[in-house]
Amino acid sequence: MRPTLSRRLTLACAAATLALAATPALRAQPTAAPLEGGPLRLVVGYPPGGANDRVARIVGDKLQASLGVPVIVENKPGAGGRLAAQQTRATPAGQNVLMLANPAVMVVAPLVFKDNGYDPERDFVPVSQVNEYEFALAVAQAVPVRELGHLMAWLRANPEKANFGVPATGSLPHFFGLMLGERAGTRAEIVGYKGSGPLMTDLMGGQVPVAIDTFDTVVAPHEAGRIRVLAMSGAKRSPFAPSIPTFKEAGIDIVATGWNTFFAPATMPADKVARLADAIRTAMQDPEVQRRFADGKLVPVVSTQAQTVAMLKAYRAQWAPVVQKSGYQP
């Protein structure tokens, strides 16, 4: 017996309902609840326009959609990034704030400042590493060398010119300079600047003969022929500059990279830290985010919270002896 018209309509509606539920494009998608506590602040301890600032803004753009709240980058320059750490440490538990920090703030400063104003392991929780970068050694055009070995000989012959410009005293480039002076057999004078901009201006103008800074800082004037990059600090040649040798290739056994990592104040609840870590890790897998990092000559890193903790532990073990051996005091 054929079904009645009423029954056929009922069956057809049921079939349509099942088909609609089975179609991925049309199914209702679960939406994550907005991050509790309102907007998320990303604190950067350096002025706008630098690499740290660019990193925070690239990641922040992606986080805004996934967390469902505004993401605001706050620049808090001062004291080589320590001011931002001191202020972030004191953030009340209910506020959403992360700090983007580098080795100078979270590894070097606690070793050399007697009253640092924060303890990186007690006052902060690592959330996620987002990139790494190499350091480069560059010379002014007036310096008559084109290879690192020639520079070492030139420094030995001209010890009064063994001045290494670095973007900040107490930064990792500072200790690179001390180690290079030791390898050259001369005492290096470290000239600290208030950021990479003034350092590059003086290097291009010949006011300082040698500079050590991050590769993303020196690459543009190097490509323009205004300075010469002699060596880079990676374990192998950078894909961004395959013609430039590493320190090891040039005969100096120094290998190191820097990094940018997001940290939460220790007062932040663990479940919120975990959500932010997952959101950042997801953002760092986005092809557009990775492209924007590569455009800035920065290597993007996709890291879990546990991997970030392990990286920091190994990094401190590598650099703490170097900093302590130097005897550096601010």
Phi, psi and chi 1 to 4 in degrees:
 res  aa     phi    psi   chi1   chi2   chi3   chi4
   1 MET       -  132.2 -179.6  170.7   59.1      -
   2 ARG   -75.4  144.4  -62.7  177.9   63.8 -176.0
   3 PRO   -66.8  149.4   21.6  -29.8      -      -
   4 THR   -67.4  165.5   65.0      -      -      -
   5 LEU   -58.6  -42.5  177.6   60.4      -      -
   6 SER   -61.6  -41.3  175.6      -      -      -
   7 ARG   -70.2  -37.3  178.6  164.7  172.1   73.4
   8 ARG   -62.4  -40.4  -73.1 -159.5  -58.4  -89.0
   9 LEU   -63.8  -41.0  -73.1  171.9      -      -
  10 THR   -62.3  -44.3  -58.7      -      -      -
  11 LEU   -65.2  -40.0  -68.3  171.5      -      -
  12 ALA   -64.6  -42.0      -      -      -      -
  13 CYS   -64.1  -40.6  -71.2      -      -      -
  14 ALA   -63.7  -41.8      -      -      -      -
  15 ALA   -64.1  -41.1      -      -      -      -
  16 ALA   -64.1  -39.0      -      -      -      -
  17 THR   -62.9  -43.1  -59.0      -      -      -
  18 LEU   -64.5  -41.1  -71.1  171.3      -      -
  19 ALA   -64.0  -41.0      -      -      -      -
  20 LEU   -62.8  -41.5 -175.4   64.4      -      -
  21 ALA   -67.2  -28.4      -      -      -      -
  22 ALA   -87.7   -6.6      -      -      -      -
  23 THR   -89.0  112.3  -55.4      -      -      -
  24 PRO   -57.6  -37.4  -22.4   31.6      -      -
  25 ALA   -68.1  -22.4      -      -      -      -
  26 LEU  -107.3  -13.0  -62.0  177.0      -      -
  27 ARG   -64.9  146.9  -83.0 -158.1  -53.8  -95.8
  28 ALA   -66.5  126.6      -      -      -      -
  29 GLN   -94.1  134.3  -63.5  -66.6  -35.4      -
  30 PRO   -65.0  137.0   22.6  -31.8      -      -
  31 THR  -111.7  127.5  -57.8      -      -      -
  32 ALA   -66.0  142.0      -      -      -      -
  33 ALA   -66.3  144.9      -      -      -      -
  34 PRO   -57.2  150.1  -23.2   33.5      -      -
  35 LEU   -58.3  125.4 -175.3   68.3      -      -
  36 GLU   -67.4  136.9 -175.4  178.8  -10.8      -
  37 GLY   108.3   -1.7      -      -      -      -
  38 GLY    91.9 -159.0      -      -      -      -
  39 PRO   -55.9  151.6  -23.5   33.9      -      -
  40 LEU  -102.2  125.0  171.9   64.9      -      -
  41 ARG   -98.5  131.7  -65.7 -174.9  -67.1  120.9
  42 LEU  -108.2  109.0  -57.2 -179.1      -      -
  43 VAL   -91.1  129.4  177.5      -      -      -
  44 VAL  -121.6  128.0  179.2      -      -      -
  45 GLY   -85.6   23.6      -      -      -      -
  46 TYR  -139.7  162.7  -59.0   92.0      -      -
  47 PRO   -67.0  163.1  -17.5   30.2      -      -
  48 PRO   -61.5  150.1  -21.4   32.6      -      -
  49 GLY   100.8  -22.0      -      -      -      -
  50 GLY   -81.8  178.9      -      -      -      -
  51 ALA   -62.4  -42.0      -      -      -      -
  52 ASN   -60.9  -43.1  -64.9  -86.8      -      -
  53 ASP   -63.6  -43.5  178.5   70.0      -      -
  54 ARG   -63.3  -41.5  -66.4 -162.2  -56.0  -87.1
  55 VAL   -59.8  -47.8  166.5      -      -      -
  56 ALA   -60.7  -39.6      -      -      -      -
  57 ARG   -73.0  -36.6  -66.3 -179.9 -170.2  -81.7
  58 ILE   -63.1  -48.1  -67.2  170.6      -      -
  59 VAL   -68.4  -41.4  178.5      -      -      -
  60 GLY   -59.8  -38.8      -      -      -      -
  61 ASP   -57.7  -39.0  -72.5  -12.5      -      -
  62 LYS   -78.7  -33.5 -159.5   67.3 -177.1  175.5
  63 LEU   -69.7  -28.6  -69.7  179.8      -      -
  64 GLN   -57.0  -43.0 -165.8  152.2  -88.3      -
  65 ALA   -72.6  -41.1      -      -      -      -
  66 SER   -73.8  -27.9   63.6      -      -      -
  67 LEU   -95.1  -16.2  -64.5  175.6      -      -
  68 GLY    73.4   19.0      -      -      -      -
  69 VAL  -137.4  157.1  -63.9      -      -      -
  70 PRO   -60.9  143.7  -20.8   32.4      -      -
  71 VAL  -118.2  122.5  177.8      -      -      -
  72 ILE  -119.5  126.2  -56.2  158.3      -      -
  73 VAL   -88.5  125.2  175.0      -      -      -
  74 GLU  -115.1  118.3  -70.7 -171.5    1.1      -
  75 ASN   -88.6  122.3  -61.6   90.6      -      -
  76 LYS  -124.9   66.9  -60.1  -78.1 -172.6 -178.5
  77 PRO   -69.7  152.4   25.2  -32.6      -      -
  78 GLY   142.6  139.0      -      -      -      -
  79 ALA    56.2   38.3      -      -      -      -
  80 GLY    63.1   29.3      -      -      -      -
  81 GLY    97.0  -11.5      -      -      -      -
  82 ARG   -72.2  -29.6  -68.8 -177.8  -67.0  116.2
  83 LEU   -61.9  -42.4 -178.5   61.9      -      -
  84 ALA   -61.4  -40.7      -      -      -      -
  85 ALA   -65.8  -41.1      -      -      -      -
  86 GLN   -63.3  -40.8  -68.3  163.0    0.4      -
  87 GLN   -73.8  -40.0  -66.5 -178.0   -2.8      -
  88 THR   -65.8  -37.5  -55.6      -      -      -
  89 ARG   -55.3  -35.7  166.6 -169.8  173.7  -84.7
  90 ALA   -89.3    9.0      -      -      -      -
  91 THR   -66.4  131.4  -58.0      -      -      -
  92 PRO   -60.2  151.0  -23.6   33.5      -      -
  93 ALA   -59.6  -30.0      -      -      -      -
  94 GLY   -79.2   -9.1      -      -      -      -
  95 GLN   -92.4  148.3  -65.9 -173.6   15.6      -
  96 ASN   -95.3  107.7  -66.0  -31.5      -      -
  97 VAL  -147.6  138.1   60.6      -      -      -
  98 LEU  -127.5  150.1  -64.5  177.0      -      -
  99 MET  -113.4  132.8  176.8 -178.1   65.6      -
 100 LEU   -93.8  118.6 -175.1   69.6      -      -
 101 ALA  -134.1  163.2      -      -      -      -
 102 ASN  -124.7 -179.2   57.0   25.7      -      -
 103 PRO   -59.8  -32.3  -25.5   35.5      -      -
 104 ALA   -59.5  -37.8      -      -      -      -
 105 VAL   -82.9  -41.8  177.0      -      -      -
 106 MET  -102.4   -7.5  -58.0  -54.5  -84.3      -
 107 VAL  -123.4  -53.3  176.6      -      -      -
 108 VAL   -75.7  -52.3  176.2      -      -      -
 109 ALA   -54.1  -44.5      -      -      -      -
 110 PRO   -63.5  -19.4  -24.9   36.2      -      -
 111 LEU   -86.8  -22.5  -65.9  171.4      -      -
 112 VAL  -115.3  -18.3  -60.3      -      -      -
 113 PHE  -100.0  125.7  -73.6   93.6      -      -
 114 LYS   -67.3  -37.3  -66.4 -179.8  179.5  178.5
 115 ASP  -121.2   80.0 -175.1   15.1      -      -
 116 ASN   -74.7  -25.6 -165.8   49.8      -      -
 117 GLY    88.9   -3.5      -      -      -      -
 118 TYR  -164.6  155.6   61.3   92.8      -      -
 119 ASP  -115.9  114.7 -177.6  -42.5      -      -
 120 PRO   -60.9  -30.0   19.3  -30.4      -      -
 121 GLU   -88.9  -27.9  -62.7 -174.2   71.6      -
 122 ARG   -88.4  -37.8 -178.9 -166.9   65.0 -148.5
 123 ASP   -96.6   -8.3  -62.1  -32.7      -      -
 124 PHE  -134.3  155.7  -68.0   93.3      -      -
 125 VAL  -119.9  123.2  177.3      -      -      -
 126 PRO   -63.2  136.1  -18.9   31.5      -      -
 127 VAL  -109.3  -59.0  179.0      -      -      -
 128 SER  -164.1  131.2 -176.7      -      -      -
 129 GLN   -75.1  142.2  179.9 -172.9    3.0      -
 130 VAL  -122.4  -18.1  -69.7      -      -      -
 131 ASN  -163.8  168.3   73.5  -74.3      -      -
 132 GLU  -135.2  161.6   63.5 -179.8   17.3      -
 133 TYR  -149.5  158.2   49.6   85.6      -      -
 134 GLU  -102.2  160.2  -64.6 -177.6   30.2      -
 135 PHE  -102.3  152.6  -60.5   97.8      -      -
 136 ALA  -134.4  147.4      -      -      -      -
 137 LEU  -105.3  127.5 -178.9  143.9      -      -
 138 ALA  -129.9  153.4      -      -      -      -
 139 VAL  -124.6  155.3  -64.0      -      -      -
 140 ALA   -69.6  157.1      -      -      -      -
 141 GLN   -60.2  -29.0  -75.1  -73.3   17.3      -
 142 ALA   -75.5  -15.1      -      -      -      -
 143 VAL   -75.5  122.2  177.5      -      -      -
 144 PRO   -83.5   53.5   32.8  -35.7      -      -
 145 VAL  -137.6  153.9  -58.8      -      -      -
 146 ARG  -130.9   -0.2  -65.2 -167.4  173.0  -86.7
 147 GLU  -137.3  156.0  -64.0  179.2    3.7      -
 148 LEU   -63.4  -39.0 -174.5   58.9      -      -
 149 GLY   -60.2  -39.0      -      -      -      -
 150 HIS   -66.7  -35.6  -63.4  161.6      -      -
 151 LEU   -65.1  -41.4  176.6   63.7      -      -
 152 MET   -60.3  -42.0  -64.3  -66.9  102.5      -
 153 ALA   -66.6  -40.3      -      -      -      -
 154 TRP   -63.7  -39.7 -176.9   79.2      -      -
 155 LEU   -66.2  -38.4  -69.4  172.3      -      -
 156 ARG   -65.7  -36.3  -74.6 -169.6  -71.2  -90.5
 157 ALA   -78.8  -21.5      -      -      -      -
 158 ASN  -131.3   64.2  -58.5  -86.8      -      -
 159 PRO   -60.5  -25.3   21.3  -33.0      -      -
 160 GLU   -70.2  -13.7   74.7  -76.1   -3.2      -
 161 LYS  -103.1    9.2  -63.5 -179.3 -179.9  179.1
 162 ALA   -79.1   62.6      -      -      -      -
 163 ASN  -108.1  119.5  -60.3  -41.3      -      -
 164 PHE  -107.2  115.8  -69.6   81.2      -      -
 165 GLY   -80.7  136.1      -      -      -      -
 166 VAL  -133.8  155.0  -61.4      -      -      -
 167 PRO   -67.4  -20.6   22.5  -33.0      -      -
 168 ALA  -164.8  141.9      -      -      -      -
 169 THR   -67.5  144.8   54.4      -      -      -
 170 GLY    82.2    0.4      -      -      -      -
 171 SER   -84.3  168.3   61.9      -      -      -
 172 LEU   -61.0  -40.1 -136.8   57.3      -      -
 173 PRO   -56.6  -30.6  -30.9   38.6      -      -
 174 HIS   -56.4  -46.8 -179.2  136.7      -      -
 175 PHE   -76.6  -27.3  -61.0  101.5      -      -
 176 PHE   -59.5  -45.4  -96.7   78.0      -      -
 177 GLY   -61.0  -43.0      -      -      -      -
 178 LEU   -61.9  -42.8  -67.0  176.4      -      -
 179 MET   -66.3  -39.3  -72.5 -169.6  -69.9      -
 180 LEU   -66.7  -40.4  -74.9  167.9      -      -
 181 GLY   -60.3  -40.5      -      -      -      -
 182 GLU   -62.9  -43.0 -178.1 -179.7  -21.5      -
 183 ARG   -66.5  -31.0  -57.4  -67.5  172.0   84.8
 184 ALA   -79.6  -10.2      -      -      -      -
 185 GLY    78.8   25.9      -      -      -      -
 186 THR  -140.0  161.2 -173.5      -      -      -
 187 ARG   -87.0  116.5 -176.5  177.7 -178.0  -83.1
 188 ALA   -80.9  135.7      -      -      -      -
 189 GLU   -96.7  119.1  -70.7  -68.1  -23.1      -
 190 ILE   -91.2  124.0  -56.2  -60.1      -      -
 191 VAL  -106.4  105.6 -176.8      -      -      -
 192 GLY   -85.8  136.2      -      -      -      -
 193 TYR  -113.3  166.8  -77.6   77.3      -      -
 194 LYS   -94.0   64.2  -67.2 -177.1  178.1  179.6
 195 GLY   109.6  168.7      -      -      -      -
 196 SER   -73.1  -31.6  -62.3      -      -      -
 197 GLY   -58.4  -55.6      -      -      -      -
 198 PRO   -61.2  -34.9  -22.5   32.7      -      -
 199 LEU   -63.2  -47.4  170.4   58.4      -      -
 200 MET   -64.9  -35.9  -73.1  -60.4  104.5      -
 201 THR   -61.0  -45.1  -63.2      -      -      -
 202 ASP   -72.0  -34.2  -84.6    7.7      -      -
 203 LEU   -66.6  -45.3 -177.6   65.7      -      -
 204 MET   -65.8  -30.3  -71.3 -174.9  -73.2      -
 205 GLY   -85.8   -6.0      -      -      -      -
 206 GLY    82.8    8.7      -      -      -      -
 207 GLN   -73.0  -24.2  -79.2   76.9   31.8      -
 208 VAL  -129.8  133.8   62.8      -      -      -
 209 PRO   -79.2  -31.5   26.0  -33.1      -      -
 210 VAL  -133.1  142.3 -176.1      -      -      -
 211 ALA  -136.7  147.6      -      -      -      -
 212 ILE  -126.0  122.6  -55.5  170.0      -      -
 213 ASP  -154.7  179.3 -154.2  -19.3      -      -
 214 THR   -68.7  149.9   56.9      -      -      -
 215 PHE   -61.9  -38.8  174.3   66.1      -      -
 216 ASP   -61.9  -22.5   64.4  -74.2      -      -
 217 THR   -79.0  -39.8  -65.0      -      -      -
 218 VAL   -91.4  -14.4  -56.5      -      -      -
 219 VAL   -64.6  -41.1   60.3      -      -      -
 220 ALA   -64.6  -51.0      -      -      -      -
 221 PRO   -66.0  -27.6   16.6  -28.1      -      -
 222 HIS   -65.8  -46.8  167.1   75.6      -      -
 223 GLU   -67.1  -26.8  -69.5  176.4  -15.4      -
 224 ALA   -82.3   -4.5      -      -      -      -
 225 GLY    79.7   17.2      -      -      -      -
 226 ARG   -93.1  -19.0  -56.7 -171.6   67.1 -176.5
 227 ILE  -142.7  173.0   62.0  173.8      -      -
 228 ARG  -126.1  123.2  -72.7 -167.4  -62.6  -83.4
 229 VAL   -87.8  124.4  176.0      -      -      -
 230 LEU   -98.3  -30.1  -56.6 -175.3      -      -
 231 ALA  -161.4  157.4      -      -      -      -
 232 MET  -128.6  161.6  -67.5  173.0   58.5      -
 233 SER   -95.6    2.3   67.9      -      -      -
 234 GLY   -72.6  168.3      -      -      -      -
 235 ALA   -72.4  -25.6      -      -      -      -
 236 LYS  -140.4  169.2   57.6 -176.3  179.7 -178.5
 237 ARG   -63.0  143.5  -66.4 -163.2 -178.0 -161.9
 238 SER   -71.6  137.9  168.1      -      -      -
 239 PRO   -64.5  -19.0   23.5  -33.5      -      -
 240 PHE   -82.4  -17.1  -57.8  126.0      -      -
 241 ALA  -151.3   67.7      -      -      -      -
 242 PRO   -65.7  -14.1   21.5  -32.1      -      -
 243 SER   -84.4  -11.4   64.5      -      -      -
 244 ILE   -95.4  125.1  -59.4  174.8      -      -
 245 PRO   -73.3  160.7   27.7  -34.9      -      -
 246 THR   -81.1  166.5   65.5      -      -      -
 247 PHE   -58.6  -41.5  -78.5   93.2      -      -
 248 LYS   -63.5  -42.7  -73.8 -164.1   74.6  170.4
 249 GLU   -62.3  -32.1  -73.8  179.0  -51.6      -
 250 ALA   -85.5    3.2      -      -      -      -
 251 GLY    98.9    5.9      -      -      -      -
 252 ILE  -114.1  115.2  -55.8  -67.2      -      -
 253 ASP   -80.3   72.7 -170.1   12.7      -      -
 254 ILE  -130.0  123.7  -62.3  176.0      -      -
 255 VAL  -134.5  126.0  175.7      -      -      -
 256 ALA  -167.9  153.5      -      -      -      -
 257 THR  -131.0  159.6   55.5      -      -      -
 258 GLY  -101.5  178.5      -      -      -      -
 259 TRP  -154.9  163.2   40.0 -101.8      -      -
 260 ASN  -122.0  131.6  -79.0  -56.5      -      -
 261 THR  -137.6  141.1  -66.5      -      -      -
 262 PHE   -86.2  135.7  -78.3  104.4      -      -
 263 PHE  -124.9  144.9  -66.7   83.9      -      -
 264 ALA  -107.1  149.2      -      -      -      -
 265 PRO   -62.8  147.7   18.6  -28.1      -      -
 266 ALA   -62.2  -16.8      -      -      -      -
 267 THR   -76.8  -11.9   53.4      -      -      -
 268 MET   -72.1  133.3 -177.4  176.7  -74.3      -
 269 PRO   -57.8  144.4  -23.4   33.0      -      -
 270 ALA   -60.9  -36.9      -      -      -      -
 271 ASP   -67.9  -32.7   59.2  -19.7      -      -
 272 LYS   -72.2  -39.8 -176.2  174.8  -72.7 -173.0
 273 VAL   -59.3  -43.4  172.3      -      -      -
 274 ALA   -63.4  -40.9      -      -      -      -
 275 ARG   -64.7  -42.6  179.7  175.5  177.2 -176.5
 276 LEU   -65.6  -38.5  -70.0  170.0      -      -
 277 ALA   -62.2  -43.9      -      -      -      -
 278 ASP   -64.7  -40.8  -71.6  -16.5      -      -
 279 ALA   -65.2  -40.5      -      -      -      -
 280 ILE   -68.3  -42.5  -66.4  170.4      -      -
 281 ARG   -60.6  -42.5 -176.1  172.0 -175.7  -88.9
 282 THR   -64.0  -42.8  -61.1      -      -      -
 283 ALA   -60.0  -39.3      -      -      -      -
 284 MET   -71.9  -12.7  -67.9  -52.1  -57.7      -
 285 GLN   -88.2   -7.9  -63.9  177.0   71.5      -
 286 ASP   -71.4  127.9 -176.2   83.9      -      -
 287 PRO   -57.4  -36.4  -25.0   34.7      -      -
 288 GLU   -67.2  -40.4  175.6   64.1   13.2      -
 289 VAL   -62.4  -45.3  169.5      -      -      -
 290 GLN   -63.6  -37.7  -63.8 -165.3   -3.4      -
 291 ARG   -64.2  -41.4 -178.3 -165.3   64.0   76.9
 292 ARG   -66.1  -35.6  -68.7  177.4   69.0 -175.7
 293 PHE   -64.6  -47.9  -89.2   78.9      -      -
 294 ALA   -62.8  -35.8      -      -      -      -
 295 ASP   -61.4  -29.0  -73.8  -11.4      -      -
 296 GLY   -91.6   13.3      -      -      -      -
 297 LYS    60.0   35.5  -55.9  -63.5 -171.1  -69.6
 298 LEU  -118.3  139.5  -61.4  165.3      -      -
 299 VAL   -89.8  115.1  179.1      -      -      -
 300 PRO   -71.3  147.5   25.7  -32.6      -      -
 301 VAL  -128.4  129.8  171.8      -      -      -
 302 VAL  -102.7  115.2  178.4      -      -      -
 303 SER  -139.1  138.9  179.4      -      -      -
 304 THR   -79.1  169.1   65.4      -      -      -
 305 GLN   -63.6  -41.3 -170.2  177.0    6.9      -
 306 ALA   -63.7  -40.0      -      -      -      -
 307 GLN   -66.3  -35.7  -71.3  169.2  -27.8      -
 308 THR   -65.1  -43.2  -59.7      -      -      -
 309 VAL   -60.4  -43.9  169.7      -      -      -
 310 ALA   -65.2  -39.7      -      -      -      -
 311 MET   -60.7  -45.5 -180.0  -81.7  -66.4      -
 312 LEU   -63.9  -39.0  -70.5  167.4      -      -
 313 LYS   -62.1  -45.5 -178.4  178.0  179.6 -179.0
 314 ALA   -67.3  -37.3      -      -      -      -
 315 TYR   -66.3  -44.1 -156.9   90.5      -      -
 316 ARG   -62.4  -39.1  -71.5 -173.1  176.8  110.0
 317 ALA   -64.1  -32.8      -      -      -      -
 318 GLN   -74.6  -44.1  175.6 -171.2    3.5      -
 319 TRP   -98.3  -21.9  -78.5   99.4      -      -
 320 ALA   -57.2  -45.9      -      -      -      -
 321 PRO   -62.2  -36.4  -22.2   34.2      -      -
 322 VAL   -64.7  -46.3  174.6      -      -      -
 323 VAL   -64.9  -44.5  174.5      -      -      -
 324 GLN   -66.6  -38.5  -69.3  164.8  -19.9      -
 325 LYS   -64.3  -32.1  179.8 -175.9  175.5 -176.7
 326 SER   -65.9  -26.3   73.0      -      -      -
 327 GLY    70.8   13.6      -      -      -      -
 328 TYR   -63.6  132.8  167.3   72.3      -      -
 329 GLN  -128.7  131.0  -68.3  -66.9  -40.8      -
 330 PRO   -59.7      -  -21.7   32.8      -      -
